[in-house]
């Protein structure tokens, strides 16, 4: 697989920000197309075709929420260079993708660069009920499926009970039509986008992270779905030379 390394990060992602320090985004701006679209989509298609069990999962009870996410995406894609016609979509790279309402997250995986994590409130916490996760940053979907927010972030040392409460309030408070966004910054020796890693074998990080040759940055959006009240956590990944 050819390394996908972009020239630079978007200007708004060149500072430092951390959860829960999020900023408001425009209603449609939880999906983007950038100059790496064609290359990233080739990698996504490869993973969805050959490693689907590793990158796609959904609780059957979440089908309605996933269908709403797909419908929301289809409504904004035409402004991003897509053509939506009946039961298929023509993508910016010329591909024709069938709209499969029975497999909405799979359809999303073939359409957009973003990984999509679908969260629904169960009890007092939002739980991961489905995801298409082709580009994980050192975590595995199989280990996080069905878990609440604090379980998804374990074993991140900084994610203590107090921060977990603040993040839960954020997920509770995000409003329909008013997405929130943040970004992170990680240093990697390898530009590969697909970086699954078990929580039992965490990535070893050098004390001098900035010595690594690549910066991996994720633009993360939190989006409320109005009908099912589900929350989407979308992740757009960039890899640039450090």
C-alpha positions in Angstrom: 0.0 0.0 0.0 1.4 3.4 -1.0 1.8 5.8 2.0 -0.8 8.5 2.0 0.9 11.6 3.3 -0.7 15.1 2.9 1.2 18.3 2.4 -0.2 20.2 5.4 -3.0 20.3 8.0 -5.9 22.7 7.6 -5.2 26.1 9.2 -7.7 25.6 12.0 -5.9 22.5 13.1 -2.5 24.0 13.6 -2.8 25.0 17.3 -3.5 22.9 20.4 -6.9 21.8 21.7 -8.0 19.0 23.9 -11.3 17.5 25.0 -13.6 18.9 26.3 -12.4 22.2 24.7 -14.5 21.9 21.6 -15.7 24.6 19.2 -18.9 25.0 17.2 -19.0 23.8 13.6 -21.4 24.6 10.8 -24.3 22.2 10.5 -23.0 20.4 7.5 -19.3 20.5 8.4 -18.9 17.1 10.0 -18.0 15.6 6.6 -15.3 16.9 4.3 -13.6 16.1 1.1 -9.9 17.0 0.7 -7.0 16.4 -1.7 -6.4 12.9 -0.2 -9.9 11.7 -1.0 -9.1 9.4 -3.8 -6.1 7.8 -2.1 -7.8 7.5 1.3 -10.9 6.0 -0.3 -8.8 3.3 -2.1 -7.5 2.3 1.2 -10.9 2.3 2.8 -12.3 0.1 0.0 -9.4 -2.3 0.4 -10.2 -2.6 4.1 -13.9 -2.9 3.7 -13.6 -5.6 1.0 -10.9 -7.7 2.7 -11.0 -6.9 6.5 -14.7 -6.0 6.9 -15.1 -7.8 10.3 -12.2 -5.7 11.7 -13.5 -2.3 10.5 -17.3 -2.6 10.5 -19.7 -3.5 13.4 -23.3 -2.5 14.4 -25.7 -3.6 17.0 -28.8 -4.6 15.0 -31.0 -2.5 17.4 -29.1 0.6 16.0 -30.2 0.2 12.4 -32.7 3.0 12.6 -30.1 5.4 13.9 -27.6 4.3 11.3 -30.1 4.8 8.5 -30.7 8.4 9.8 -27.0 9.1 9.7 -26.8 7.9 6.1 -29.8 10.0 5.2 -28.2 13.1 6.9 -25.0 12.5 4.9 -26.8 12.1 1.6 -28.5 15.4 2.2 -25.2 17.3 2.4 -23.0 15.3 -0.1 -24.1 17.2 -3.2 -22.5 20.4 -1.9 -19.2 18.5 -1.6 -18.9 17.2 -5.2 -21.1 14.1 -5.0 -24.1 13.4 -7.2 -26.9 11.6 -5.5 -29.4 10.1 -7.9 -32.1 7.6 -6.8 -30.4 4.5 -5.3 -26.8 5.4 -6.0 -24.1 8.1 -5.5 -21.4 9.3 -7.9 -18.4 10.1 -5.8 -15.8 12.9 -6.5 -13.4 10.2 -7.8 -15.9 8.9 -10.3 -17.0 5.8 -8.4 -20.7 4.7 -8.4 -21.7 3.5 -5.0 -25.1 1.8 -4.4 -27.2 3.2 -1.5 -27.9 0.1 0.7 -30.5 1.1 3.4 -30.0 -2.3 5.0 -26.3 -1.6 5.5 -26.1 2.2 6.1 -22.7 2.2 7.8 -21.1 0.1 5.1 -22.5 2.5 2.5 -21.0 5.4 4.5 -17.7 3.6 4.5 -17.6 3.5 0.7 -18.6 7.2 0.4 -16.7 9.4 2.8 -13.2 9.7 4.2 -14.5 10.0 7.8 -14.7 7.1 10.2 -18.2 7.1 11.8 -18.8 6.0 15.4 -22.5 5.8 16.3 -23.4 6.4 20.0 -26.8 6.0 21.7 -27.8 6.8 25.3 -28.4 3.7 27.3 -29.0 4.4 30.9 -26.7 7.2 32.1 -24.1 6.9 29.4 -23.7 7.0 25.6 -22.7 3.6 24.3 -20.9 2.7 21.0 -23.6 0.9 19.0 -22.0 0.9 15.6 -19.0 2.0 13.6 -17.2 2.0 10.4 -13.6 2.4 11.6 -11.1 2.0 8.8 -8.4 4.3 10.3 -8.1 3.6 14.0 -5.3 5.4 15.9 -4.0 2.5 18.0 -7.3 0.9 19.1 -9.5 -1.9 18.0 -13.2 -1.7 17.2 -13.8 -5.3 18.5 -12.6 -4.3 22.0 -14.8 -1.1 22.2 -18.0 -2.3 20.6 -21.0 -1.9 22.9 -19.0 -0.1 25.6 -19.8 3.3 27.1 -17.6 6.4 26.7 -15.4 5.6 29.7 -15.0 2.1 28.5 -14.0 3.2 25.0 -11.3 5.5 26.4 -9.8 2.9 28.8 -6.9 2.6 29.4 -6.1 6.3 28.6 -4.6 7.6 31.8 -5.9 11.2 31.3 -9.4 9.9 30.9 -10.4 9.8 34.6 -13.8 9.8 36.2 -14.0 13.6 36.3 -13.1 14.0 32.6 -15.6 11.2 31.8 -18.4 13.2 33.4 -17.5 16.3 31.4 -17.4 14.4 28.1 -20.8 12.7 29.0 -22.3 16.2 29.6 -20.9 17.2 26.2 -22.6 14.3 24.5 -25.8 15.0 26.4 -25.7 18.7 25.5 -24.8 18.7 21.8 -27.8 20.0 19.8 -29.3 19.1 16.4 -27.9 21.4 13.7 -25.1 22.6 16.0 -22.2 20.1 15.8 -19.0 20.5 17.8 -15.5 19.8 16.7 -12.0 19.3 18.1 -8.7 17.8 16.9 -5.9 15.9 18.4 -2.2 15.5 17.4 -0.3 12.2 17.5 3.3 11.4 16.4 3.9 8.2 14.5 6.8 6.4 12.9 4.6 4.9 10.3 2.2 6.9 8.0 -0.2 3.9 7.6 -3.8 5.0 8.2 -5.0 1.7 9.5 -3.4 1.4 12.9 -5.3 -1.1 15.0 -3.8 -2.0 18.3 -5.1 -3.9 21.3 -5.5 -2.2 24.7 -3.5 -5.1 26.1 -0.5 -4.1 23.9 -0.5 -0.3 23.9 1.7 1.7 21.5 5.0 2.6 23.1 5.5 6.3 22.9 9.0 7.8 22.9 9.6 10.6 25.5 10.6 12.8 22.6 7.4 12.4 20.4 8.3 15.2 18.1 11.3 13.2 16.8 8.8 10.9 15.0 8.7 11.6 11.2 4.9 11.8 10.9 2.1 13.8 12.6 -1.3 12.1 12.6 -4.2 14.5 13.4 -7.9 13.7 13.6 -10.6 16.3 13.1 -13.4 14.9 15.4 -17.0 16.1 15.2 -19.9 15.4 17.6 -23.3 15.5 15.8 -26.8 15.0 17.1 -29.3 13.1 14.9 -32.8 14.7 15.5 -35.1 11.7 15.0 -33.3 8.9 16.9 -31.4 11.2 19.3 -28.2 9.3 18.4 -24.9 11.1 18.4 -22.4 10.7 15.6 -18.6 10.9 16.4 -17.0 11.5 13.0 -13.2 11.3 12.5 -11.4 12.7 9.6 -7.7 11.7 9.6 -4.7 13.6 8.3 -1.1 12.4 8.1 1.6 14.9 7.3 5.4 15.0 7.6 6.4 16.3 11.0 
